[in-house]
Amino acid sequence: ELNKLKVIDLSYSHKLTRTPDFTGVPNLETLILKDCTSLLEVHPSVGNLTKLSFLNLRDCESLKSFPSSIQLPSLDILILSGCLKLKKFPEIIGNIECLEELCADGTAMKELPSSIEHLTNVVSINLSNCKSLMSLPETICQLKCLKTLILSGCSKLDNLPKNLGDVECLEELHLDGTAIMRSPSSIGRLKNLKILSFRGCKGVAYPSWILPIKCQNSKELVLRSLSGLSFLTDLDLSDCNIFDGALCSDLGNLSSLEELNLSGNKFVNLPGSISRLSRLKVLKLQGCKNLEALPELPSSIAQLYADECHSLKSLIELSMNNKLVTVSFSNCLKLLQNKQCENMADMLLQCMFQALLVFHKGYSILVPGTVIPQWFSHQTLGSSLSIRLPPRWFRKNLMGVALCGVCEFTALRWIDVQFKFRNHDGSQLGTTCFVFKRWFPNEDINSEHLWLTCVSIKELELTCLHCRVGPNESTMEVLVTDNKSRKYGVRLVYKEEEDTDNDGSDWYDESCQSCAKRAGDSRLPLPPLHEREDVGVKRQYVQRRGHFWSYE
């Protein structure tokens, strides 16, 4: 009677201790036993369901007995995640060509069977937080379709298969928190690898594949090259106890690298080869407490995080970098002792303007300091400021609104600012922006810091501003809502007059196409608010020159 049954879902059956015999449901395709917390045993007949394509045993935390072997040619996805007491993975009989995803994270497995090679088309294997896992079989290197291998948190895993480089399609390799001391030399053959992480390998004095190591039979140093990883975009070596001189010179050969995380290490200097990373966008150095200076950085850098670098004394020239949008030096107090860094905020302002010209995105700077640059023409104590805007202030070359504040980030993780543009008749347009949001490695920043940001017109979503606010007698009200800023400054930012692409004309005499589009193609654009005859009216049609405009 159950021959046609295709789906069984017994999820959250907390009193279920054993599954029934599944021999009577030969056409079963989906079996879900998720979060059956008392389940101790899965009947061996599950291993012979030839049409089963989806098997989910997630969070069956009491499960100890699983079929010793499986022959499941139709299986697409196998989920054993969170089976905390499951110590053994079943032997695989025959190829399982359909399986693409294997999730066995958080289990008690000590090893995988050599028959793992029969998962011929598997794309993703997740073994993260398998605290008892000690090794991987060499046969895993025969999985030619494998793209993602996650071993994060496998704290007893201290070796990788020597032929790992044969996994030609591998794109992501996560080794965070493992005990790996030395990776195989074949890792340089992973031509398609895009993400590589050794984050938090505390027991690793250095990852030998990236450092010069001494051969047992030779006094010469042998470098294991990184240059073969030509598609690597993300490299995480944070908290790996890397000392000075450890990063080898060919680090600069990673031509596709976009993000490099070296936070929490012990080096004093960085290799100059970093300047050759022509596509590097994000560099993280947070908590590198021995770092004294930064080398020349590639012009592609967009985000630089160097918080808690207590020994950092000097900076390289950053003001000519036209892509830099985020800079953070919280608790780098020795920078204040360097006369070259006295005008650090003024120097970084130049980056802000160039970045706005290129990206039209908000800019974020955090540096130790107490003096707001004089360039900010409107300054105040407290958290609110009202500025009388000059005539014809809303011109086409208006880039945005720059802000700078002095505060202590003792518990603060973000700053939001409210902008209100008000006409003399009381009509207004307002918006609230998160202008500064940052994670800090230290809970307390006990000294005062400067934060600087520039909110572009696009971020303010004020493309229709000329429809709602008149060119004369306008006021901009700015309210910083963090309650931590002791003082701050504001200034409107315009494109330089000498710029050949500069357009200093204003918006007021032109129709707003955005409003016209929202109103419908059959209606004409709305006139500017200061010319309207219906201000304060909920909805009205006004006839002018034989045409009609509609308002909300």
KOLMAR-756210 format. One line per 10 residues: number of its first residue (from 1); their letters; for each residue y, x, z of C-alpha. Coordinates in Angstrom, 2 decimals, m for minus. Layout:
<recs>
NUM	A	Y X Z  ...
</recs>
This chain:
<recs>
1	ELNKLKVIDL	0.00 0.00 0.00  2.32 2.97 0.54  1.59 4.67 m2.77  5.04 3.80 m4.10  6.98 4.91 m1.01  9.48 7.60 m1.98  11.83 7.95 1.01  11.20 8.24 4.75  14.17 8.73 7.07  13.38 8.99 10.79
11	SYSHKLTRTP	16.56 10.82 11.79  17.58 10.69 15.46  14.16 9.45 16.59  14.52 11.23 19.90  11.17 10.08 21.29  9.13 11.09 18.24  6.82 13.99 19.20  4.45 14.16 16.21  4.64 12.98 12.63  1.86 10.88 11.11
21	DFTGVPNLET	m0.53 12.03 8.41  1.33 11.83 5.08  m1.77 11.81 2.90  m1.29 8.10 2.24  2.17 8.57 0.68  1.45 10.93 m2.25  4.64 9.95 m4.12  7.01 10.74 m1.26  10.12 12.52 m2.57  12.44 12.60 0.46
31	LILKDCTSLL	11.51 13.22 4.09  14.32 13.36 6.66  13.51 14.11 10.30  16.96 15.31 11.28  17.74 15.62 15.01  14.33 14.48 16.23  14.86 16.51 19.38  11.41 15.87 20.92  9.41 16.56 17.76  6.77 19.21 18.48
41	EVHPSVGNLT	4.54 19.10 15.43  4.79 18.26 11.74  1.45 17.21 10.26  m0.07 19.82 7.90  m0.32 17.20 5.13  3.42 17.66 4.50  2.59 20.98 2.88  0.68 19.24 0.07  3.17 16.56 m1.01  3.45 17.63 m4.62
51	KLSFLNLRDC	6.38 15.31 m5.40  8.45 16.09 m2.30  11.88 17.36 m3.37  13.91 17.16 m0.13  12.70 18.09 3.35  15.20 18.06 6.22  14.20 19.07 9.76  17.66 20.09 10.94  18.11 20.34 14.73  14.50 19.55 15.61
61	ESLKSFPSSI	15.01 21.90 18.52  11.55 21.44 20.09  9.55 21.96 16.90  6.87 24.63 17.27  4.16 23.66 14.80  4.84 23.51 11.07  2.25 23.71 8.27  0.96 27.28 8.03  1.20 27.07 4.25  3.05 24.91 1.77
71	QLPSLDILIL	2.34 24.04 m1.85  5.37 22.00 m2.86  6.09 22.55 m6.56  8.83 19.87 m6.68  10.77 20.97 m3.60  14.52 21.40 m4.25  15.92 21.83 m0.74  14.25 22.92 2.51  16.27 22.65 5.73  14.91 24.08 8.97
81	SGCLKLKKFP	18.29 24.84 10.54  18.46 24.61 14.32  14.69 24.52 14.88  15.17 26.80 17.86  11.47 27.26 18.72  10.06 27.64 15.22  8.72 31.19 15.09  6.91 31.38 11.79  7.81 30.53 8.21  4.89 29.10 6.21
91	EIIGNIECLE	3.06 31.03 3.53  4.03 29.85 0.06  1.16 29.02 m2.27  2.06 29.04 m5.94  5.56 29.20 m7.37  8.13 26.70 m6.12  10.36 26.85 m9.15  12.60 23.92 m8.21  13.74 25.21 m4.81  17.40 26.29 m4.92
101	ELCADGTAMK	18.42 26.19 m1.25  16.60 27.43 1.84  18.28 26.92 5.22  16.44 28.43 8.19  19.44 29.44 10.28  19.17 29.28 14.05  15.37 29.52 14.17  13.14 31.87 16.21  11.54 33.51 13.17  10.80 37.21 13.45
111	ELPSSIEHLT	10.07 37.76 9.76  9.60 36.09 6.42  6.26 36.17 4.59  5.89 38.38 1.53  5.11 35.20 m0.41  8.86 34.45 m0.33  8.78 35.93 m3.84  7.32 32.61 m5.06  10.73 30.96 m4.59  11.48 32.14 m8.09
121	NVVSINLSNC	14.69 30.15 m8.66  16.15 30.06 m5.17  19.96 30.45 m5.24  20.87 30.44 m1.54  19.05 31.65 1.59  20.67 31.11 4.98  19.05 32.93 7.91  22.16 33.23 10.08  21.77 33.41 13.86  18.04 34.07 13.71
131	KSLMSLPETI	18.25 36.23 16.83  14.60 37.34 16.63  14.58 38.30 12.96  13.78 42.02 12.71  13.09 42.65 9.04  13.00 41.24 5.54  10.07 41.72 3.15  10.55 43.96 0.13  9.44 41.05 m2.04  12.75 39.32 m1.41
141	CQLKCLKTLI	14.17 41.80 m3.92  12.25 40.01 m6.67  14.35 36.86 m6.34  16.31 37.31 m9.55  18.32 34.07 m9.18  19.45 34.63 m5.58  23.25 34.46 m5.32  23.89 34.02 m1.58  22.11 35.75 1.30  23.45 34.97 4.78
151	LSGCSKLDNL	22.15 37.11 7.65  25.13 36.77 9.99  24.25 36.92 13.68  20.75 38.35 13.17  21.36 40.77 16.01  17.94 42.51 15.82  18.00 43.08 12.09  18.57 46.82 11.63  17.40 47.46 8.07  17.67 46.00 4.61
161	PKNLGDVECL	15.01 46.28 1.89  15.48 49.55 0.00  15.43 47.82 m3.39  18.02 45.20 m2.51  20.01 46.39 m5.50  17.40 44.75 m7.73  18.72 41.30 m6.80  20.89 41.32 m9.88  22.58 37.94 m9.40  23.55 38.41 m5.74
171	EELHLDGTAI	27.20 37.42 m5.24  27.51 37.02 m1.46  25.95 39.21 1.24  26.85 38.33 4.83  25.70 40.86 7.44  28.12 39.96 10.25  26.89 40.84 13.71  23.66 42.53 12.60  22.32 45.84 13.93  22.20 47.49 10.51
181	MRSPSSIGRL	22.95 51.21 10.80  22.35 52.21 7.21  22.19 50.17 4.07  20.07 51.20 1.08  21.64 53.34 m1.60  20.66 50.68 m4.13  23.44 48.43 m2.81  25.73 50.07 m5.34  23.72 48.41 m8.12  24.76 44.91 m7.07
191	KNLKILSFRG	27.02 44.54 m10.09  27.77 40.87 m9.46  28.46 41.12 m5.72  31.75 39.39 m4.85  31.68 39.03 m1.06  30.36 41.64 1.37  30.81 41.34 5.13  29.84 43.67 7.97  32.22 41.96 10.41  31.45 42.50 14.08
201	CKGVAYPSWI	28.68 45.05 13.66  29.62 46.52 17.04  26.59 48.76 17.28  27.33 50.39 13.96  29.17 53.66 14.41  29.86 53.44 10.70  28.25 51.70 7.74  26.63 54.66 6.03  27.07 53.25 2.55  30.81 53.53 2.85
211	LPIKCQNSKE	31.02 56.81 4.75  30.21 60.45 4.07  26.84 61.21 5.65  25.02 64.50 6.15  21.66 64.96 4.46  18.80 66.08 6.69  17.95 69.01 4.42  21.48 69.99 3.44  24.78 70.86 5.05  26.69 69.24 2.23
221	LVLRSLSGLS	28.25 65.84 2.52  26.87 63.11 0.26  29.00 60.12 m0.64  27.35 56.84 m1.44  29.68 55.45 m4.04  31.21 51.99 m3.96  32.40 52.17 m7.52  29.39 50.22 m8.77  30.62 47.08 m7.01  33.01 46.31 m9.82
231	FLTDLDLSDC	33.21 42.55 m9.14  33.65 42.76 m5.36  36.62 40.59 m4.34  36.22 40.33 m0.55  35.22 43.19 1.77  35.11 42.66 5.55  34.59 45.72 7.75  36.40 44.38 10.80  35.23 45.38 14.30  32.81 48.02 13.02
241	NIFDGALCSD	34.04 50.93 15.19  35.20 52.84 12.12  36.97 56.07 13.08  39.56 58.18 11.32  38.44 59.65 8.00  35.48 57.30 7.77  36.57 55.29 4.75  35.67 57.31 1.69  38.03 58.07 m1.16  36.31 55.93 m3.78
251	LGNLSSLEEL	37.33 52.80 m1.88  40.14 52.71 m4.43  37.61 52.21 m7.23  36.93 48.61 m6.23  38.93 47.32 m9.16  38.42 43.60 m8.41  39.00 43.69 m4.64  41.43 40.99 m3.50  40.93 40.88 0.28  40.20 43.80 2.60
261	NLSGNKFVNL	39.71 43.24 6.34  39.71 46.40 8.47  40.84 44.76 11.71  39.65 46.00 15.09  38.74 49.54 14.03  39.64 52.93 15.52  41.09 54.98 12.66  44.50 56.64 12.94  45.25 56.68 9.21  44.14 54.80 6.15
271	PGSISRLSRL	43.04 56.57 2.97  45.69 56.84 0.28  43.18 55.50 m2.24  44.06 51.99 m1.04  47.11 52.20 m3.30  44.74 52.11 m6.30  43.41 48.66 m5.41  45.45 47.02 m8.15  44.30 43.46 m7.39  44.44 43.59 m3.60
281	KVLKLQGCKN	46.30 40.55 m2.26  45.38 40.42 1.44  45.16 43.39 3.83  44.20 42.74 7.46  44.64 45.47 10.07  44.94 43.36 13.22  43.99 45.11 16.43  43.78 48.62 14.93  45.27 50.09 18.10  45.13 53.73 16.97
291	LEALPELPSS	46.76 53.20 13.58  50.01 55.17 13.40  51.22 54.72 9.84  50.63 52.73 6.70  50.02 54.47 3.38  51.54 53.35 0.11  50.22 49.89 m0.66  49.49 48.40 m4.09  52.23 46.25 m5.58  49.80 43.31 m5.72
301	IAQLYADECH	49.84 42.83 m1.92  50.84 39.29 m0.96  49.78 39.15 2.71  49.88 41.98 5.25  48.64 41.40 8.81  49.03 44.28 11.28  49.36 42.47 14.61  48.43 44.37 17.79  48.66 47.80 16.14  50.11 49.33 19.29
311	SLKSLIELSM	50.41 52.88 17.91  52.06 51.92 14.63  55.25 53.96 14.35  56.32 53.87 10.73  56.20 51.64 7.69  56.18 52.36 4.02  58.84 50.87 1.76  58.06 47.19 1.31  61.34 45.84 m0.02  60.44 46.41 m3.68
321	NNKLVTVSFS	57.21 44.43 m3.49  57.94 41.22 m5.38  54.68 39.47 m4.43  54.70 39.90 m0.65  54.90 36.48 1.01  53.48 37.09 4.50  54.12 40.03 6.86  53.10 40.11 10.52  53.65 42.95 13.02  53.41 41.14 16.37
331	NCLKLLQNKQ	53.25 43.46 19.40  53.83 46.55 17.25  56.54 47.59 19.69  56.63 51.28 18.74  58.26 50.28 15.47  61.41 49.60 17.48  61.52 53.29 18.46  61.72 54.37 14.83  65.29 54.42 13.49  63.98 53.80 9.99
341	CENMADMLLQ	62.62 50.47 11.21  65.79 49.33 12.97  66.74 47.18 10.00  63.18 46.08 9.36  64.12 42.40 9.13  66.91 43.11 6.62  64.51 45.20 4.55  61.88 42.49 4.46  64.47 39.90 3.45  64.53 41.59 0.06
351	CMFQALLVFH	60.81 40.90 m0.27  61.45 37.27 0.55  63.88 36.73 m2.29  61.75 38.52 m4.86  58.68 36.55 m3.79  60.58 33.28 m4.17  61.58 34.23 m7.69  57.94 34.82 m8.60  55.98 32.26 m6.59  58.42 29.61 m5.32
361	KGYSILVPGT	56.43 29.58 m2.08  57.45 29.80 1.55  57.77 33.24 3.05  56.73 34.31 6.54  57.73 37.41 8.53  56.99 38.21 12.18  58.32 41.47 13.62  59.41 42.67 17.08  63.16 42.33 17.54  66.01 40.32 19.02
371	VIPQWFSHQT	68.86 40.55 16.51  69.21 38.00 13.72  70.48 39.70 10.54  74.16 39.06 9.83  73.20 37.81 6.39  72.34 34.47 8.03  75.79 32.93 7.78  75.09 30.05 10.18  73.76 31.05 13.60  73.38 29.16 16.85
381	LGSSLSIRLP	71.92 29.28 20.33  69.37 26.58 21.02  67.21 24.64 18.60  69.55 22.52 16.45  72.29 23.25 13.96  74.52 21.13 11.72  76.02 22.76 8.62  78.84 21.37 6.48  77.68 22.06 2.94  80.20 23.42 0.42
391	PRWFRKNLMG	81.21 21.40 m2.65  78.66 21.39 m5.46  76.12 23.14 m3.24  73.04 21.65 m4.92  73.01 23.78 m8.07  70.10 24.57 m10.34  69.94 28.14 m9.05  69.32 26.97 m5.46  66.04 28.61 m4.39  65.62 27.26 m0.88
401	VALCGVCEFT	66.66 27.48 2.76  66.17 30.73 4.69  65.64 30.60 8.47  65.36 33.24 11.18  64.66 32.77 14.88  64.15 34.78 18.06  61.42 33.58 20.40  58.45 34.54 22.55  55.09 33.45 21.19  53.44 33.16 24.60
411	ALRWIDVQFK	51.44 30.09 23.67  53.05 29.08 20.39  50.95 29.08 17.25  53.24 27.29 14.83  56.84 26.28 14.21  57.91 23.17 12.38  61.45 22.50 11.24  63.09 19.19 10.42  65.71 19.11 7.67  68.13 16.21 7.21
421	FRNHDGSQLG	70.68 16.00 4.41  73.36 13.46 5.25  76.19 11.91 3.21  79.57 10.98 4.62  78.54 7.31 4.38  75.55 7.89 6.67  72.81 7.78 4.02  70.31 10.60 4.39  67.19 12.28 3.11  64.94 14.06 5.61
431	TTCFVFKRWF	61.74 16.06 5.64  59.68 18.08 8.14  57.99 21.35 7.18  55.53 23.63 8.91  57.42 26.82 8.26  55.39 29.21 10.40  51.74 28.94 11.36  49.79 31.95 12.54  46.68 32.95 14.46  47.27 35.80 16.89
441	PNEDINSEHL	44.54 38.15 18.14  46.23 38.31 21.55  46.82 35.22 23.66  50.14 36.53 24.96  53.07 38.12 23.18  55.35 38.85 26.08  58.24 40.41 24.18  60.74 38.76 21.90  60.02 38.69 18.20  61.89 37.72 15.07
451	WLTCVSIKEL	60.38 35.19 12.73  61.82 34.78 9.26  60.90 32.33 6.59  62.27 30.77 3.45  61.38 27.23 2.47  61.68 26.68 m1.25  63.16 23.56 m2.80  59.71 22.69 m4.13  58.22 22.86 m0.64  60.98 20.63 0.68
461	ELTCLHCRVG	60.08 18.13 m2.05  63.76 17.64 m2.75  63.55 17.38 m6.53  65.30 13.99 m6.27  67.95 15.20 m3.84  70.76 14.77 m6.36  69.86 11.07 m6.63  70.32 10.53 m2.93  72.91 12.98 m1.66  76.37 13.39 m3.17
471	PNESTMEVLV	77.95 16.70 m4.20  80.77 16.51 m1.68  81.08 15.98 2.06  77.36 16.53 2.66  75.80 17.88 5.85  72.50 19.64 6.47  71.01 19.23 9.92  68.26 21.63 10.98  66.09 21.09 14.05  63.50 23.65 15.20
481	TDNKSRKYGV	60.96 21.69 17.22  59.03 24.50 18.92  61.23 24.55 22.06  60.65 28.31 22.21  63.32 29.66 19.89  66.24 31.09 21.86  68.49 31.37 18.84  68.20 31.12 15.11  70.10 31.35 11.84  70.15 29.44 8.55
491	RLVYKEEEDT	71.40 30.13 5.04  71.07 28.54 1.61  69.53 30.96 m0.89  70.72 31.07 m4.50  69.48 33.06 m7.44  71.63 36.12 m8.09  74.57 35.45 m10.39  73.82 38.49 m12.56  70.30 37.23 m13.28  70.07 36.40 m16.99
501	DNDGSDWYDE	67.84 33.43 m16.22  70.29 32.11 m13.67  71.62 28.58 m14.14  74.57 27.92 m11.86  75.26 24.41 m13.15  74.71 21.51 m10.78  72.35 18.56 m10.84  74.76 15.75 m10.08  75.70 14.68 m13.57  72.09 14.54 m14.78
511	SCQSCAKRAG	69.60 11.73 m14.44  66.61 12.26 m12.18  63.49 12.06 m14.34  61.21 11.90 m11.28  62.82 8.67 m10.10  62.71 7.26 m13.62  59.00 7.98 m13.87  58.26 6.29 m10.55  60.35 3.27 m11.53  58.45 2.86 m14.80
521	DSRLPLPPLH	58.91 4.03 m18.36  60.80 0.87 m19.33  63.62 1.54 m16.90  66.42 4.03 m17.22  66.92 6.88 m14.72  68.78 6.03 m11.53  72.39 7.18 m11.19  73.29 9.53 m8.32  73.57 7.86 m4.94  77.29 8.56 m4.61
531	EREDVGVKRQ	77.90 6.48 m7.76  75.72 3.53 m6.75  77.15 0.15 m5.85  74.19 m0.98 m3.77  73.97 1.58 m0.95  72.35 m0.09 2.04  70.83 m2.93 0.00  67.03 m3.16 0.11  66.60 m4.04 m3.57  69.21 m4.98 m6.14
541	YVQRRGHFWS	69.87 m4.77 m9.84  73.30 m3.53 m10.90  74.58 m4.00 m14.44  76.59 m1.13 m15.87  77.47 m0.45 m19.53  74.91 m2.99 m20.67  71.98 m1.26 m18.93  70.08 m1.94 m15.73  68.93 0.37 m12.95  66.51 m0.67 m10.21
551	YE	66.52 0.64 m6.67  64.22 0.55 m3.67
</recs>
